[in-house]
Amino acid sequence: GSPCAIIQGSDEKATGEVLIKDLFLGAELAKLENREEYLRKQADAQRKVPEGKLVEAVREVLARHGVTWN
């Protein structure tokens, strides 16, 4: 039930980035049959951000799905 995953493999570590995956959006994309629509929305489902923008990027994913925090 997690809305996102944060991944930092060796490639991301070398460039000071992390990969943010929107798991809810990814699940929706997996159901699409239209390849063009899938490719258009893929950038929202998975993107690299600088390590310093990690919290901001996670908050964007949470807000997209109405998940709140205190």
Buried (B, 14 or more C-beta within 10 A) or exposed (E): EEBBBBEBEEEBEEEEBBBBBBBBBBEEBEEBEEEEEBEEBBEBBBBBBEEEBBEEBBEBBBEBEEBEEE
